[in-house]
Amino acid sequence: MKKSRIVLGIILVLIVGFFASGTYIISEDEVGVVKAFGKITKVIVNTKDIEKVQANLKIKDREDIIIIGDKGLHFKIPFVEKVQKYDSKYLTYMSKKETINTKDKRSLDIQMYAQYRIVDSVRFNLAVVEERRANSVMDQRLYPVVIHSANTLNFNEFFEKDMLEKLITEKLEEVNKELISEFGIYVTDVGINRKTFPGSNISSIETKMSKQIEKESEKLIAEGDSAYQKEKAKTDRKRKEILADAIEQAAITKAQADAGAVKIYQESLKKDLEFYKFIQRMDIYKNLKDTTIFLDKNNDLLEYINGYGK
C-alpha cells in the first residue's frame, strides 16, 4: 500500500512537472515569442497589432511564423520550445541632457522623453533582445530627429507652447515606420520635459537681461516724463483759463457794483444836496489837519470851511 502511494505521488509530480513545462501564460500586458531550437516559431501579440506584425513578417520573408492574438494560457512542447515575454504596456524613454543651438544661434540644454510600446515581439527579440536596450535604439533613431527639429527653430519659437512637439509629431510617422520595421517599437508621444540655459551662459544672460530691463526702464521713465509734462501743460492752461474767467467775472461784478454805488450816490445827492456839501466839508477838514493854507476871500472853499453855502 505504501509502495503504491509513493508510485502515485511520483506520477502526480511527473504530471504536474509535465504540465508546468508544457504550458505558459501570457498576461494582458505582455507579448511574447516562442522558440524551438533557437528559432522563432510563434509570436503572441496584441490583437490591434496583428496587421503590423503580419506586414513586418512579410517584408522579412518570415511568414512561416504563427501569429497569435489571444492572451492567457498556451501549450508548448516541453524542453523543446522556450518562451520569451516582454512588457506590452507603454514604456518611458528619457534622454540624456544635450546642448543645442537654435536657428538664431542661442544655446539651450534640453532633455526629451518618449512613450513607446513593443508591437512586434519578433523584430524586438531579433534586434533588441532586452527592454533595457531599447533606450539605445531611441538614442540612435529618435533623439537625433528631436535635435534636428530643435535646431530649425528660433529661440522665441522654441518656448512657444507645443511648437517643438508639433514639429516632431509631423516627422514621427516616418520615424515609426523605421522603428517598427527594424525594432518592433512604436512611439506614441514625444516631448521636451526640460529646457534650461547652459551654466556658462547664465552670467551673459543675466547681463543682457539687466541691460534690457535698464533700457525698458529708461523708456518707461521718458514716456512717464512726457505724459507728466503734457498733463502739467494742460493743467496750467486750465488754471490760467479759470483765473482769467475769475478776473473777468470779478471785474464785471465790480463794475456792476460801482455802477450801482454811483447810481445810489447820485440818487442820494438829488434828495439832499446840503448833506452832500456837509460830507465834502468834513472831508476837507480832515485833510486840512495840521496844514496851513492861504486862500482868497472869494474862494468857495471858505464857504465850506466857515460853514456857509450859497
Secondary structure as UniProt FT lines:
FT   HELIX           2..21
FT   STRAND          23..26
FT   TURN            28..29
FT   STRAND          30..36
FT   TURN            37..38
FT   STRAND          39..44
FT   HELIX           47..49
FT   HELIX           50..59
FT   TURN            60..61
FT   TURN            63..64
FT   STRAND          66..68
FT   STRAND          72..75
FT   TURN            78..80
FT   STRAND          81..87
FT   STRAND          91..94
FT   STRAND          98..101
FT   TURN            103..104
FT   STRAND          107..118
FT   HELIX           121..127
FT   HELIX           131..133
FT   HELIX           134..141
FT   HELIX           143..151
FT   HELIX           155..158
FT   TURN            161..162
FT   HELIX           163..183
FT   STRAND          185..196
FT   HELIX           199..271
FT   HELIX           273..287
FT   TURN            288..290
FT   TURN            297..298
FT   HELIX           300..306
//
